[in-house]
Amino acid sequence: MDQTIIRFEGVSKQYSDQDPAVLKNVSFEIERGKFYTLLGPSGCGKTTILRLIAGFTAPSEGNIYFNGKLINQTPANERQVNTVFQDYALFPHLNVFENVAFGLRIKKMKASEIKDKVAEALKFVNLSGYENREITEMSGGQRQRVAIARAIVNEPEILLLDEPLSALDLKLRTEMQYELRELQRRLGITFIFVTHDQEEALAMSDEIFVINEGVIQQSGSPIDIYDEPINRFVADFIGESNIVKGQMIKDFEVEISGKRFECVDQGLNPNEIVDIVIRPEDIEIVGTETSQLLARVDSQLFRGVHYEICCYDDNNNEWLVHSTRKATVGERIGLYFEPEAIHVMRLGETEEEFDKRLESYEETSTETKGNAGEEMNHGS
Ligand SMILES: Nc1ncnc2c1ncn2[C@@H]1O[C@H](COP(=O)(O)OP(=O)(O)OP(=O)(O)O)[C@@H](O)[C@H]1O
């Protein structure tokens, strides 16, 4: 069976002629049974993608397919999709049972069947025994679970979740992240989850789409996106990053802050100006004699598991370092990072071009990289 459940093909959305397009020529595929997250800043178009999948709005251009069938004009109630909204949209005058049963009653299902299905849905969200409780007597986390039970009771093929955890406090939010992830695994249906919280996205998803200004900047597993951000926006949005300008010297050699380093990137032009990302946890503080870069400590915060050290190198580039070694403000330190920790990003590269470049590395990298590594000195 084809694993693709939703396909967007060149989809654009403009709410009115006067307004700019909110989504711009967006194409992607969603596979069945996985947990997807749409991640991006406020107003980037996340909810619009959910509304297009749910059928609450239609694309201005392009096509949307559900199980291979074009659904641009299919009404919302004929799609095997349910939505959990940010404010849960529960009926305050109905008890838990009736809230969950609501959709089934509209479908005129038999009472005994409704009872069974509601019981099963409540069991899934750990609310068995709460049938007669009033919604007003439930906590935030419990209301959230009622909303999810109501959405899954119809056995949708896809569950859309629009920032469902944003109203909860931090502790409950973390608990619900585990619960939702676990629930998705048990149900085995596709979840499409919207958030602007990168930690939430990294913790929960099989696949993340990072969106900015109506364009999918990058899609991939949390690890891929964290380890290989395609551009400055993604690197900056996901995790903490040091992003500095650099210059490619040749394959496997890049200049950063006036010094040359061995890197693992190839396929860029000699002397091409690039963005460089190095994660704070990939930088080690070493003695000044063995270092690649020299820097002066500007400030330091204790974060429990590590110190967060802000320092400036001799070219006045700022570096954030996560280190278990304590430093002193004003101290002169050396910074060290492995070639693999240097992520070179081509300016203005699209995801497609990026993927092609990575593929070409994989084809040629084994023998060429070995040679280059032998010739180069670290931090020459
Ligand atoms: N019905 C509408 N009519 C006109 N413009 C709209 C409508 N709905 C959304 N927009 C605009 O489309 C843009 C994208 O909105 P959308 O809700 O998709 O973003 P989002 O990424 O979900 O943001 P948030 O995280 O703030 O919910 C925003 O500029 C918004 O003002």
The ligand as an ORCA input file, in Angstrom:
! r2SCAN-3c Opt
* xyz 0 1
  N      -9.156     33.936      7.439
  C      -8.101     34.707      7.200
  N      -8.231     35.837      6.434
  C      -7.174     36.620      6.159
  N      -5.920     36.371      6.590
  C      -5.724     35.301      7.365
  C      -6.796     34.404      7.713
  N      -6.309     33.408      8.468
  C      -4.979     33.662      8.607
  N      -4.632     34.795      7.939
  C      -3.275     35.352      7.850
  O      -2.428     34.377      7.302
  C      -1.146     34.412      7.902
  C      -0.786     33.023      8.402
  O      -1.696     32.664      9.422
  P      -1.668     31.236     10.123
  O      -2.757     31.262     11.153
  O      -1.686     30.177      9.107
  O      -0.245     31.285     10.810
  P       0.342     30.425     12.013
  O       1.706     30.070     11.590
  O      -0.579     29.324     12.377
  O       0.405     31.504     13.171
  P       0.105     31.345     14.747
  O       1.228     30.535     15.307
  O       0.145     32.769     15.201
  O      -1.235     30.705     14.881
  C      -1.201     35.465      8.994
  O      -0.622     36.636      8.490
  C      -2.691     35.652      9.215
  O      -2.964     36.969      9.619
*
